């Protein structure tokens, strides 16, 4: 049966099967939006879905509400956008995930547990390779990035590509 995310479609445009972009800045959302994103993530081959709270990928400030299932895989990656001050901020809203950082020897150098008990907020430098390991049925979080978004600026860790 086809799922229609009515609440999401009332505030955003669907730009891919798992991604919605807000119609304008300043939208508000609540549990109905999270529930619809969960249903989309559950049905997705990628096991995740997102609502971009910014209207355009070209926006310089980007905020996303992201839902991932326990089956979602995030490869070690970093964003190379040419600014030393570039950032990636995550704010945990529901569930649990381990944010792993990697050193130049491909080893996990540190881990931040994201959930309501340990850390709810983490700020990552853009030059650090990192990945999320989902440790609960769902992980719901806000991610705030410097834009504009360009897929070419996301660099998957070279040791992953060599395998």
C-alpha positions as CSV (number, residue, x, y, z in Angstrom):
1,X,0.0,0.0,0.0
2,X,1.3,3.4,-1.0
3,X,2.1,5.8,1.9
4,X,1.2,9.5,1.5
5,X,3.0,11.8,4.0
6,X,0.2,14.4,4.2
7,X,1.7,16.5,7.0
8,X,5.1,16.6,5.3
9,X,3.5,17.6,2.0
10,X,1.7,20.4,3.7
11,X,5.0,22.1,4.7
12,X,7.5,20.8,2.2
13,X,8.2,19.5,-1.3
14,X,9.4,16.0,-1.9
15,X,12.7,16.2,-3.8
16,X,13.6,12.5,-3.7
17,X,12.0,9.4,-2.2
18,X,13.6,10.0,1.2
19,X,14.1,13.8,1.1
20,X,11.8,16.8,1.6
21,X,12.7,20.5,1.4
22,X,10.7,23.0,3.4
23,X,8.5,25.4,1.3
24,X,10.0,28.3,3.2
25,X,12.1,29.2,6.2
26,X,10.3,29.2,9.5
27,X,8.2,26.1,9.3
28,X,7.2,24.3,12.5
29,X,6.9,20.6,13.0
30,X,6.2,18.0,15.7
31,X,5.5,14.3,16.3
32,X,3.3,13.9,13.2
33,X,6.2,14.9,10.9
34,X,8.6,12.6,12.9
35,X,6.1,9.7,12.6
36,X,5.8,10.3,8.8
37,X,9.6,10.4,8.4
38,X,9.8,7.1,10.4
39,X,7.3,5.5,8.0
40,X,9.3,6.7,5.0
41,X,12.6,5.5,6.5
42,X,11.0,2.1,7.3
43,X,10.0,1.8,3.6
44,X,13.2,3.2,2.2
45,X,16.1,1.1,0.8
46,X,18.4,3.5,2.6
47,X,16.6,3.1,5.9
48,X,16.5,6.9,6.5
49,X,14.5,10.0,5.6
50,X,14.9,13.7,6.1
51,X,13.1,17.0,6.2
52,X,15.4,19.8,5.1
53,X,14.2,22.8,7.1
54,X,16.0,25.0,4.5
55,X,14.1,25.5,1.2
56,X,17.1,25.1,-1.1
57,X,20.3,23.1,-1.3
58,X,22.0,26.3,-2.2
59,X,21.2,27.9,1.2
60,X,24.3,28.8,3.2
61,X,22.7,27.7,6.4
62,X,21.2,24.2,6.4
63,X,19.1,22.4,9.0
64,X,17.7,18.9,8.7
65,X,15.4,16.7,10.7
66,X,16.8,13.2,10.0
67,X,15.3,9.8,11.0
68,X,17.4,6.6,10.6
69,X,16.4,3.0,11.4
70,X,18.8,0.6,13.1
71,X,19.5,-0.8,9.6
72,X,20.8,2.5,8.2
73,X,24.5,2.5,7.3
74,X,26.6,5.7,7.3
75,X,30.0,5.2,5.8
76,X,32.9,7.2,7.4
77,X,32.9,10.6,5.6
78,X,33.6,14.3,5.9
79,X,32.6,17.4,4.1
80,X,35.2,19.3,2.3
81,X,33.9,22.8,1.6
82,X,37.1,24.7,1.8
83,X,36.4,26.7,5.0
84,X,38.3,26.0,8.2
85,X,35.3,27.1,10.1
86,X,32.9,24.6,8.4
87,X,30.9,22.6,10.8
88,X,28.5,19.7,11.3
89,X,26.3,19.8,14.4
90,X,24.1,17.0,15.5
91,X,21.4,17.3,18.2
92,X,19.8,14.0,19.3
93,X,16.0,14.0,19.8
94,X,15.1,10.3,20.1
95,X,17.0,7.0,20.2
96,X,20.7,6.3,20.5
97,X,23.7,6.4,18.2
98,X,27.4,6.3,18.4
99,X,29.2,9.0,16.5
100,X,32.6,7.6,15.7
101,X,35.6,9.7,14.7
102,X,38.5,8.2,12.8
103,X,42.2,9.0,12.8
104,X,44.6,9.0,9.9
105,X,45.4,5.3,10.6
106,X,41.7,4.4,10.0
107,X,41.1,3.5,13.6
108,X,38.3,4.9,15.7
109,X,39.9,7.7,17.7
110,X,36.9,8.6,19.8
111,X,33.2,7.9,20.1
112,X,30.4,10.2,21.3
113,X,27.3,8.5,22.5
114,X,24.3,10.5,21.4
115,X,21.1,10.1,23.3
116,X,19.2,11.7,26.2
117,X,21.5,10.2,28.8
118,X,25.0,11.0,27.5
119,X,25.3,13.7,24.9
120,X,22.5,15.3,23.0
121,X,24.7,17.8,21.2
122,X,27.9,17.4,19.3
123,X,29.9,19.7,17.0
124,X,32.2,18.1,14.4
125,X,34.9,19.9,12.4
126,X,34.5,19.4,8.7
127,X,37.9,17.9,8.3
128,X,37.2,14.9,10.6
129,X,36.1,11.6,9.1
130,X,33.1,10.4,11.1
131,X,30.1,8.0,10.9
132,X,27.0,7.2,12.9
133,X,26.2,3.7,14.2
134,X,22.5,3.5,15.1
135,X,22.0,1.6,18.4
136,X,18.3,1.7,18.8
137,X,15.3,1.0,16.6
138,X,15.2,4.7,15.6
139,X,17.6,7.6,15.8
140,X,16.0,11.0,15.3
141,X,18.2,14.1,15.2
142,X,18.7,17.6,14.0
143,X,21.8,18.2,11.8
144,X,23.0,21.7,11.1
145,X,25.6,22.3,8.4
146,X,27.2,25.1,6.5
147,X,25.9,25.1,2.9
148,X,25.5,25.1,0.1
149,X,25.1,21.4,-0.4
150,X,27.1,19.9,-3.1
151,X,27.5,16.1,-3.2
152,X,31.0,16.6,-4.5
153,X,32.0,18.0,-1.1
154,X,31.2,14.8,0.7
155,X,34.3,12.7,0.8
156,X,33.9,9.0,1.8
157,X,36.9,7.8,3.7
158,X,39.4,6.4,1.1
159,X,40.1,3.2,3.1
160,X,36.4,2.3,2.6
161,X,36.6,2.7,-1.1
162,X,39.7,0.6,-1.3
163,X,37.8,-2.5,0.1
